Amino acid sequence: MTATTGSIPTSSAAASPPVTAANPLTNEAEFYSSLSSVYEAAFGHDAGLLRFLQIVLKHLPESGGASILDIGCGTGHPVATTFAAAGHRIHGLDISDEMVQLSQKAVSSGGTFEVADMRTWQPSPASESFDAILAILSLFTLTRPEIEAQVQRSSSWLQQGGLLCVGSIAAEYCHPESKGVSYDGDGRCARDIPFRFMGNDVPVTLLTREGWTQTLRENGFEVVETMTELFQPPAEAQSDEEMHFFLVARKVK
């Protein structure tokens, strides 16, 4: 995730290996590691994300102490730093070693981080549970079955009443038909939508707003808050604008 601002060198993004529909995850760790030095500068002015983090904080104890899992922690800014500063304990996962190192540097106390694939990671010990799980703009390159499995797994790791907080883009906001992409038969998802990100064409899988609501409900969650805000990256980021869809869901079953 991002927090700082500054000028954006474009050479690193241009040199990074593309994540393609035919080869979506093989190069992902290398791709994000190559962006580590420029990612925050490109996406550090996301005011909507900062507002969403404050919404999430209102659902957590004011005294701190909540146990939080951050799936796809990126550089640690602003997500991990925000919750650590509020006195919560955060554990972050990222597929990129470079991103994990930056997160650990950003959160010198109150946080632990590890290189891991979110699709296969398990808590250790297995009995560990969390008060909140964050998946902030980190699920785009997964397939629909993997996104649904991630929601199911997150439910199993949360305490009763715990929160799953998601930042994504609702499929309908991208107008996939205009990009030659059809919705699934149930209308809840569009797959392999071409998206420009840091000078690379990245295929993304996006649920619709209703798709998220239904997937969460099917896994024992109740949506308690939603928020939508347009994020416009600077031109030098070579990225499409993103209509972010944020939601907070509580485990009720």
C-alpha positions in Angstrom: 0.0 0.0 0.0 1.0 3.6 -0.3 1.5 6.8 1.6 4.2 9.1 0.4 4.4 11.3 -2.6 7.1 12.5 -5.0 8.3 12.4 -8.5 8.0 9.0 -10.3 10.8 7.5 -12.2 9.3 5.4 -15.0 12.3 3.2 -16.0 11.7 0.6 -13.3 8.1 0.1 -14.3 9.0 -0.1 -18.0 11.6 -2.7 -17.3 9.4 -4.9 -15.1 8.2 -8.2 -16.5 4.6 -8.1 -17.6 1.9 -10.1 -15.8 -0.1 -11.5 -18.7 -3.3 -13.5 -19.0 -1.3 -16.5 -20.2 1.2 -16.1 -17.4 -0.6 -14.3 -14.6 1.4 -15.2 -11.5 4.7 -16.6 -12.5 6.3 -13.2 -12.7 4.2 -11.5 -10.0 6.8 -11.4 -7.2 9.4 -10.0 -9.6 7.0 -7.6 -11.0 6.0 -6.0 -7.7 9.6 -6.1 -6.4 10.6 -4.1 -9.4 8.1 -1.5 -8.5 9.0 -1.2 -4.8 11.0 2.0 -5.2 8.4 3.8 -7.3 5.1 2.4 -6.1 4.5 4.7 -3.2 5.3 7.8 -5.3 2.8 6.7 -7.9 -0.1 5.8 -5.6 0.7 7.8 -2.5 -2.0 10.4 -2.8 -5.0 8.0 -2.5 -7.1 10.1 -0.2 -10.1 7.7 -0.5 -8.0 4.9 0.9 -6.9 7.0 3.9 -10.6 7.8 4.6 -11.5 4.1 4.4 -8.8 3.2 6.9 -10.3 5.7 9.4 -13.7 4.0 8.9 -12.2 0.6 9.7 -10.5 2.0 12.8 -13.9 3.1 14.1 -14.9 -0.6 14.2 -11.9 -1.6 16.2 -11.1 -1.0 19.9 -10.0 2.6 20.6 -7.5 1.3 23.1 -5.8 -0.8 20.4 -4.7 -4.4 20.8 -6.6 -5.9 17.9 -4.9 -8.7 15.9 -4.9 -7.8 12.2 -3.9 -9.8 9.1 -2.9 -7.7 6.1 -3.1 -9.7 2.9 -0.9 -8.1 0.2 0.7 -5.6 2.6 2.9 -3.9 -0.1 5.2 -1.3 1.3 3.4 -1.0 4.6 2.2 2.5 3.8 -0.4 3.6 4.7 -2.3 0.4 5.8 0.1 -1.3 8.2 1.5 2.0 9.5 -2.0 3.3 10.3 -3.1 0.3 12.3 0.2 0.0 14.1 0.1 3.7 15.1 -3.3 3.0 16.6 -1.9 0.4 18.8 -3.0 -2.7 16.9 -0.9 -5.8 16.2 -0.5 -6.4 12.5 0.9 -9.3 10.5 1.4 -8.7 6.8 1.8 -11.0 3.8 3.2 -10.2 0.4 4.6 -12.2 -2.5 7.4 -9.7 -3.0 10.5 -9.9 -0.7 11.2 -6.2 -1.5 7.8 -5.2 -0.4 8.1 -7.2 2.8 11.4 -5.5 3.7 9.8 -2.1 3.1 6.9 -3.0 5.3 9.1 -4.2 8.1 11.1 -1.0 7.9 7.9 1.1 7.9 6.5 -0.7 11.0 9.5 -1.0 13.4 7.2 -2.2 16.3 3.8 -3.7 16.4 4.1 -5.5 13.1 5.5 -8.7 11.6 5.7 -9.5 7.9 6.5 -12.5 5.8 6.9 -13.4 2.2 4.0 -15.7 1.3 1.5 -16.6 -1.4 -1.9 -15.6 -0.1 -3.5 -18.6 -1.9 -1.6 -21.2 0.2 -0.7 -19.4 3.4 -1.9 -20.7 6.7 -1.7 -19.2 10.2 0.9 -20.6 12.5 -0.1 -22.0 14.9 -3.2 -23.2 13.0 -5.4 -22.2 15.9 -4.5 -18.5 15.5 -7.4 -16.2 14.8 -7.7 -12.5 14.0 -10.0 -9.6 14.9 -9.7 -8.2 11.4 -8.4 -9.2 8.0 -7.5 -6.6 5.4 -7.4 -7.3 1.6 -6.7 -3.8 0.2 -6.3 -3.7 -3.5 -4.5 -7.0 -3.5 -6.9 -9.5 -5.1 -7.0 -8.3 -8.7 -4.7 -10.9 -10.2 -6.4 -13.9 -8.6 -9.0 -15.9 -10.5 -12.7 -15.9 -9.4 -12.4 -19.3 -7.7 -9.3 -18.0 -5.9 -11.0 -14.8 -4.8 -14.0 -16.8 -3.5 -11.6 -19.3 -1.7 -9.7 -16.4 -0.1 -13.0 -15.1 1.3 -13.8 -18.5 2.7 -10.3 -19.0 4.2 -10.5 -15.5 5.7 -13.8 -16.4 7.4 -12.1 -19.5 9.0 -9.3 -17.3 10.4 -11.6 -14.6 11.9 -13.0 -14.6 15.4 -16.8 -14.4 15.6 -17.7 -10.8 15.0 -14.4 -10.2 13.3 -14.0 -7.9 10.3 -13.1 -8.6 6.7 -12.1 -5.3 5.0 -11.8 -5.3 1.3 -10.6 -2.7 -1.2 -11.3 -3.5 -4.8 -12.8 -2.2 -8.0 -16.4 -3.2 -8.8 -16.6 -4.8 -12.2 -19.4 -2.6 -13.4 -17.2 0.5 -12.8 -14.7 -0.7 -15.4 -17.4 -1.2 -18.1 -15.9 -4.6 -19.2 -18.2 -4.8 -22.3 -16.4 -1.8 -23.7 -13.1 -3.7 -23.4 -14.5 -6.9 -25.1 -15.1 -8.7 -21.9 -18.4 -10.4 -20.9 -19.8 -11.0 -17.4 -20.0 -14.5 -16.1 -23.4 -16.2 -16.5 -24.6 -15.2 -13.1 -23.6 -11.6 -13.7 -21.4 -11.5 -10.5 -17.9 -11.3 -12.1 -15.9 -10.2 -15.2 -12.6 -11.9 -15.9 -9.4 -10.9 -17.6 -10.3 -7.3 -17.9 -7.4 -5.5 -19.5 -6.0 -2.9 -17.2 -3.0 -0.5 -17.5 -0.9 -0.5 -14.3 2.6 1.1 -14.0 3.2 0.8 -17.7 2.1 -2.8 -17.9 -1.1 -4.4 -19.3 -2.4 -6.5 -16.4 -5.5 -8.7 -16.7 -7.7 -8.4 -13.7 -10.7 -10.3 -12.3 -13.3 -8.2 -10.7 -16.5 -9.0 -8.8 -19.5 -6.7 -9.2 -20.9 -5.0 -6.1 -23.6 -7.6 -5.9 -21.0 -10.3 -6.5 -19.1 -9.1 -3.4 -22.2 -8.9 -1.3 -23.4 -12.4 -2.3 -19.9 -14.0 -1.9 -19.5 -12.5 1.5 -23.0 -13.5 2.6 -22.4 -17.1 1.4 -19.4 -17.2 3.7 -21.1 -16.0 6.9 -20.5 -12.2 6.5 -22.8 -9.2 6.8 -21.7 -6.1 4.9 -21.8 -3.2 7.4 -20.2 -0.3 5.4 -19.3 0.4 1.8 -17.6 3.4 0.2 -16.8 4.3 -3.4 -14.2 6.8 -4.6 -12.4 7.6 -7.8 -8.6 7.4 -7.7 -6.7 9.1 -10.5 -3.0 8.2 -10.6 -0.6 10.9 -11.9 0.1 10.7 -15.6 3.6 9.5 -15.1 2.3 6.4 -13.3 1.1 5.1 -16.7 -1.9 3.6 -15.0 -5.7 3.6 -15.6 -7.9 5.6 -13.2 -9.5 3.3 -10.6 -13.0 3.6 -9.2 -12.3 2.0 -5.8 -15.0 0.1 -4.0 -14.3 -0.4 -0.3 -16.4 -2.5 2.1 -16.3 -3.6 5.7 -18.0 -7.0 6.5 -18.6 -8.6 9.8 -18.5 -12.4 10.5 -21.9 -13.3 11.8 -22.0 -17.0 11.2 
